[in-house]
Amino acid sequence: MTAAAAAHAVAAASAPTRRLVREHIRAALYDPAAGYFAALPVIAAPAVPRPQWRDMLGRSEYRAWLAAAYAAAPHGWLTPVEIFAPQYSQAVASAVLHGWRVANATARAAAAATSLSSPSSPLPLRVVEIGGGSGTHACAFLDAVAATAPAAYATMRYEVWEVSSRLREAQTAAFAAARHGGVARSLPIDASTLATAAVAAAGGAGSTPPLQASWRDATVSLRCDAAALRAASAVRGSALPDHAVTFVVALEVLDNQPLDKVAVVRRGGGGGAAYETYEAVVAGEAAAEHGRVLALSEQVRPLSDPWIVAALQMEALAAATRAQRQHVSGGDAPSAWRRVAAAVVSTLRAVTASPRQRSGRVVSFGAVPHGEGAAAAIAEQAEAAAAALAAAVPLIEGDAGVGAAITSARYVPTGTLQLLAGLRAALPAHRLLAADFHALPPPSPPVSPPAGLGRNAVARYIVGDGAPLVASKVGGRTVDHAAYAAAPFGVADVFASTDFDAASAAYEWSRRALWRAGGASSLPPPAVMSQAAFLRRYGAWSSTATLSGYNPMLQDFDNASVLMS
């Protein structure tokens, strides 16, 4: 490259940009050269020997071992897969094999019902793991299948769809070392890019509607991205038969999907006040260098992104599901529920049974009331929550013509929606097994920038409910950043708890949307269970019990759930 070309590249990289919050977070996490997962060894097996669980005294000794394992990993985090290898992966293999056997039994029954001869050999099994880390799970999974279901192993293909070239190399080496190289491959496929969305106002297809006030009435359509699918198919090579039983496994993947931020502004006052929703964008440099300190500012613009619109609608559906499950009843409780949502965030999702983290402090909205007096109690919660939120949110001063106070702001899981829709587009008839955290503790942001990391120069940041945790490992110690916008490029993990009601709604919506377009088959809706219940059902969980009876695999991650279809 000539000096002039190099100077041009540097200038282009540092030129001011305006991009959605999810686009900034995605680049910081997944940029192929400078992103967090590409540049740092953040996923690895424990650097200290795994214990013999049955020789361990109990919870205190387990905690001491875990602290030593974290301290021995300068940059890396430890997941249940790595901590409880191979038992955790064996449970996942058991669940997948159960589904494979059910599919085979169904195929034989269908053949008998139509007077056809039963299949002479079992259906092929295909497993696609999203983001395979160091390859620990894939190898333990394949070991379990080979040992307990050799007929399935003989038919199967295991693929890891991995965006990090460094991790693909580690996975490929692990497959070879475990003698699974003939079955398993690591491929550069990003499932979140395999579907596209478009939005139009109700009855106004093809138009660009004023969505900031009417997103609930908008229609979002979903389509396969034909070019991206062709590219992914070319990477995969020869395909298995159409009748292969396909499972997608995503372990601690949903929590690392990028988020967007929406801001609700008030127009007018008193009884004539109206609320409008806007999307946040990050203005500043487009970094291409790991660890670079940036000058950034959050701004807002009228809502137009179809993925944000769809995510808001999915969260509204999730709120309705929670309301039904918690038996909100009595008087005008349904309308009071709607008033809560409008007052707090205008997404029908403000009041839940768990606390919300805002600006370094927790605001608890309490459990949803029900029975006699529910309407009045809900309305009282709405006023208190709205006041607490408004007190923590700054003003927008003229961005995109918005000159009103932000009454509320929150993050929405657009990245999760994109991922689930992309999986449906690429693998229409797959079954999903996704495990992740449904709750996370609030962060402890440092007063001063973390030593050796620095802090971005952020001119404006809109405090939002549901903010992700932003954390780095420095010398084996966890250091929290104040916000995603404060962390220099690529130095921090950005992760958030998963709303499994919203994820289920998104998964079902993507299935129905693609099915209407002729691109997906009809399958049962997904189910959600606690991770402990999943492990009790499918795992040899007694093998991780300690002498006191404390079982860390079941009890240490009680904030995790599993979504299965």
N, C-alpha and C positions, 0 to 999 in steps of 0.2 A: 504494500500500500504506500502510495506517495505521501509526502508530508501534507500536501493540500487535501488529499482524500482523508487522511487521518484527522486533520483539523475539522473537515466537514462532518465526519462521523461524531466527533466530540461535541460539536455545536448542535447537531441534530439530537444527540442523546440528552443534552441539557436544555433544549428548547422548552418553553412553557407548554403545558398540556392541560386539558380538562378531561378527566375521565371519571367514570362512575367509581364509587368506593370499591365495589367488588373487583374492578379491573386493576386498581392499585394494589389491593390485597393479594389478588391472584399473582401478579407479577412479583411481589415481594416474597411470596411463598414458592412459586413454581417456575420462575424465570430459568431457562435451561442452563444459563451460565452463572448467574449471580444470585438466584433465589435461595431461600433458606434450605430447601430440601436438596438442592443441587450442590451447594457450596460447603455444607457442614455435615459431619457424620452424626446425624441426630437420632438415628434409629439403629440400635445394635443390641446384641445379647449382653446380659450383665457381665461386667468385667471381674466380678468375684464369683466363685463357684456357687451354683444353685444348691440350696440345702436339701437334705433328706427330710421331707416334711414330717414324717412320722417320728423323727428323732428330735424335732424342735419342741420346746416347752409350750409355747403358746404365742399370744398376740405380741407381747413385749419383745420376745426374741425375734419374731418376724419383722417387727418394726425396726429393730436395730440392724438386722441384715439388709432390709430395704434401704435404710439410710446410708449404709456403707456402699451398697450397689450404686445408688445415685451419685454419691461423692466420687466414686471411681470412674464415672462417665463424665468427662469434661464438658461435652456438648450434648450428649444424648439423653433421651427420655426412655423410660421403661414402660412397656405396655403389658397387659395381661398375657398376651401371646408369648412375650419374652420371659416374663417372670415365671409363668406356669407352663413352661415347655417340658414335655409335649402334651400335657393333659388337656390344656385349653383347646389346642388344635385337634386333638382326638375327639373332643365333643363336637366340634364343627364337622369333622368327617363323619361322625355317627349320624348327625342330623341330615347331611347331604345324602348319605347312603340310604337313609330311611326314605327320603323323597324319591331317590332313584328306584328303589324296590317297589314303592307304590306305583310309580309310572310304569314299570314293567308289568306289574299285576293288572293295571288298568288296560294296558295294551293287549295282554292275553285275554282278558274278559271281553274286550271289544271284538277281538278276532273270533272268539267263540260265539258271541251274539250275532255275528254276521255270517256264520258258517265258514269262516276263513280258517286256514291252518294257523296255529299259534306260531309266533316268531321263533325261529330255530335258534337264535342267539339273543343275548340281552341287548337292550337299547344302548347305544354309545352314551358315555357320560362326558360332559364338558363342564369344566369349572373355570370361571373367570374371576380372578382376584384383583380388586382395584387397589393399587398402591401396596405392593408386597413387602415393603421394608427391606430387611436384610435377607429375606427368603426363609426365615425360621419357620413361619407358619406353613408355607407351601411344602417344605420338606417333611415336617411332622405330619401334615395332612396326608401326603402321598405315602409315607411310611405306614400310616394307619390303614389306608385303603388297600395297599398291597398285602398287609398282614391279615386283614379281616374280610376282604371282599376281592380276591384275586380276579374274579370274573369281571368286576367293574374296572379294576386297574388295567386289565387287558384291552378294554375298549376306550379308555379315557384319553382326554387331552386337558392339560392344565395350562392356563395362560395367566400371566400377570400383566395387567395393563399399567404401565409405569411411565411417568413423565420425566423422571430423573435418570439421566444416563449413568450417573455414578451408582445409583441403586440397581439399575438393570445389570450392570457388570457384576455387582455383588450377588444378585439373585442367580445369574447364570452360573457363576462359580459355585454357589451353594448347591444348585441342581446337579452339577457334574460331580461334586464331592459326595453327594448322597445317592448317586447312581440313578437319578431320575431325569437325566438329560434327554432321554428318548421320549419322555412324556410331557415335560414342562418346558415352557419358553417364556421369556420376558420380552414384552413388545412395547414400542413407543406409541401408545394410543391414549388420548385424552378423551374419556367418555363424555365430558361436559361440553364438548364441541360438536357432538353428533346430531343435535337437534336444533332447530331454529323456531322462534316464536314471533308472532305478529299480533297486533292489537287493533281493534276498530270499535267505535261506539256502537251501542245497540242499534241495529237498523241502519248503520252507516258504514258498511264494509268498504274498505279502501280509503276511508277518510282518516284524517289525523284529529282525533277528538280532543277536547279540553279535559284531559283525564284528571287534573288535579282536584276537580270537584265531583267527578262522576265515575271514578274507577270501579266502583261496585257494579255498575251497569255495563261495563265494557266487556267485549268478547275477545278472548285470547285464543288464537289458533296455534296448533303445534304441528310441525312438519319435520320429517327426516331431512337432514342436510345431505343430499345425494353425493356431493363431491367429497365431503368428509367421510361418509360411509365407504365410498369407493377406495379412498386412500387407506382407511383402516382395514378393509378387506384385502387390499394388496399387501399390507404388512403381515396380516395373519397367514396369508398363503392359502393352501387348499383347505376348504371348509369341510367340517363333518357333515353327515347327512342331516336333512331337515328334521328328522325324527329324533335327533340326539336330545337327551335330557340335559338342559343347561341351567347351571346355578351360578349366580353372581355372589361373591363373598366380599364384603366391605367391612373391615375391622378397624375401628377408629379412623374412618375416612370422612364421615359426614361432619365431624366436628372441625375438620380442616377445610371445609368448603367456604369460599369467600362470601361475604355478606354485603348487602347494600344498606343504605340508611335513608329513611324517609323523615321528612319534617312536616309537621302540621302547623299551619299558620291561621290566625283568626282574622277575619274580615268583619269590621263593624263591631258593635257592642250591644249589650243588653239582649233583649229577646230577638233582635234582628241579626245577631252574630252568625256568620257562616264560616265553616272550616274547610281549608283546602290542603291537599297533600302534595308535597314537592319531593323531588329526588335530589340527594346530595351528590356533589362531584368534588373531586380533589384537583385543585389547580396548583400547578408548580412544575418542577422538573420531572422528566421521565428518566429515572435512573437506570443505568445499565452496568453499575459497578457495585459489587458486594461491599457492604459497610458504609456506603456513601451517605453523608449527612445532607439532607435535602431541605429546601425552603418550600413549605406547602401551606395551603389554605383551603378550608372547606367552604364551598359555596352551594347554593341551591338553584334549581331551575324547574320549570313546570314538569310534572310527572309525564313521561312519555315512554319509558322503557317497558316493553311487554313482560319481561321476566319479573320486574318489580310488581307490576299490576297483578300478575298471576300469583306471586308469592303472598301479596296482601289478601287476595281472595282465598288462597289456601289457608291462611291463618284465620280468616273469618270462619271458614268451615270447621277448622280445628277447635275454635272457641265454642261453636255450636255443639260439637261433639262432647267437649268437656262439660258444658252446661247440662246436656242431656244425661251424661254419666253421673253428675253430681246431684241430679234430681232437683234442680231449681224449680220451685213451685210456689203457688199462692199469689192471688191478686194479679197485679200487673208486673210480676217479676220479669217476664220476657222483655217488656218494653223498658223496664229499669235496667236490665242487662245491656240493652242497646245504648241507653244513656251513659252507662259506665264507659263503654267503649268509645263513644263519641267524645266524651269529656277528656279521656286520658290519651288516646292515641289514634282514634278513628280507624282502628283496624279490627274491632270486635274481639280484642284479645288482652285487654289491660288487666283484668282481675283473674288471678289464678291462685292455686293453693300454695305456691312457692314464692319466696321473696325475689325481688329484682334488684340488681346492682346498678346504682347510678352514681357516677362521679366519685367513686371511692367510698360510698356509704350505701347501706342497704335500706330500701324503703319496702316495708312489708305490706302487701295489700290484704293479707289474711286469706282465709278460706272463703269460698263463695257461700253466702248464707242461703238457707232454704227453709221452707215451711212458713209458719205464721210470721208476718213482719219482714219477710225477705225483701220485698220491694223497697221499703224504707231503709233497711240496712245496706242494701246495695247502693242506693242513691247517696247515702252518707259516705260510704267508701269511695264513691266516685269523686265527691267533692274533695275529700282529704287527699286522695291520690293525685288528682289534677293540680291541687295547690302545691304538693310536694314536688311534682314534676316541673311545674312552671317556675318554681323558685330556683331550680338548678339549670335552666336552659337560657342561654344568652339570646340576644336579639339578632335578627337578620337585618342588615342595614342596606337595603336597596339592591340586593342581588336579584337579577332576573326580574326586576320590577316588584319584588316583594319588600314591602316596607312595614310589615306588621310583626308583632311578637310571635315567636314560635311557642305554641302552647304545649307541644310535646314532640318528641323525636324518638325514633327507635330503629334498630337494625332488623333487617328481614333476610331470611335464608335463601336468597336467590341462587347461590351456588349449589345448594342441595337440590333445588328444583331442576337446575340445568343438568346436574349429574344424573338424577333419576330419569329425566326425560331422555337424555342421551342413551342411557342403557336400554330404555324401551325402544328407541329408534333402531339401535344396532342389534338388539337381541329381543325380538318381540315376545317370545314365549318363555323367557327365563323365569326362574324362581330366584328370589332375593333373600339373602341372610346378611343383615347389617347390624353390627353391635357398636354401641357408642354410649357416651355419657349423657344422661338426661338432666343432670344438675352438676354444677361446678361451684367451687367456693369463690367468693369475690377476691379480686386481686389486691395486692398491697403495693400500690405505685410508689416508687422512690421519690423523695423530696428533691433530690438532685439527680442528674443523669447517671445511669449505671457506669461504674468505673470501666474505662477502656472501650465503652460503646458509644458514648456521646448521645446527643438528642437532636432530632430535626428541629428546625426553626418553623414553628407552626403559628401563622398569623391569626388564624381563626379556626376553632374547632367546636362543633355543635355537640353538646353532651347528649347522648342517646341511651334509651333504655335497651337492655339486652346486649350491651357492649361485649365484644369478645375479650378473652384474656389475651394478653400479649406478653410473652415471657422468653427470656434467653437463659442459657446455661453458661455461667462464667466460673471456670475452675471447679466444676461439679456442683455449683450453688445456683439455685433458681433465682433469677432477678426479674421482677415484673416491671414493665414499662407502663407509663401513664395511659397510653392509648395507641392504637395501631399507627396513627399519624406521627407519633413521637419517635418511633423506632427507626433508626437508620436502615437503609435498604437491605433486606435479606438477612438481618442478624437475629430475628425473633420469630418464634412460632406464634401464629394467630389462630386461636381456636375458641369455639363457643359450644355450649351445651346444645343438644339436639332436642327440639320439640317433636316428639315422636307422633303426636296427633297430627301436626302439620306435615311431617314427613310422610305419614300414611296417606293423608289427603293428596299430597303432591304425587305420590306414586300411583295412586288410583286415578287421579286426573290425567296423568300422562298416558296411562294405559287406555283410558276411554278416548282421549283425544286422538291417539294414534290409531286406535281400533276404528273410530269413525272415518279416519282417512284411509282405511284399508291397510294399515301397517302394523297392527298388533292383534294377537288372538285374545280370546276371553279366558281369564284366569280368576281364581278366587281373590278377594281383597286381602291385603296383608293383615297379619296379627302382630301385636306387640306384647312382649312379656319381659319380666325382669331378667337380667343376666343370670342371677342365681337360679331362677326357675328353669331357664334354658339349660344351665349346666347340670342341674339335678335330673332333668329329663334325659339328656343325651350323654352326659359325661361320667367318667369314673371318679366322681368328686370325692369319694372317701379316701383316695390316694393322696389328697392334699390336706388332710386333717392333721392337726398337731396333737401332742400328748394331752393337752388340756381340753381338746374338743373344738377349739377355735380352728376354723377352716378359712384361710385367707383367700382362696380362690372364690369362695362363695360370699364371704363377709367383708373383704376389704374393698370391693368395688360394688357396694350396694347402691351406688349412684349411676349404674349402667343398665341399659335395656337392650333388647334385641328385637328387631323387626324382621319378620319372616313372611314370605308369600308362598 
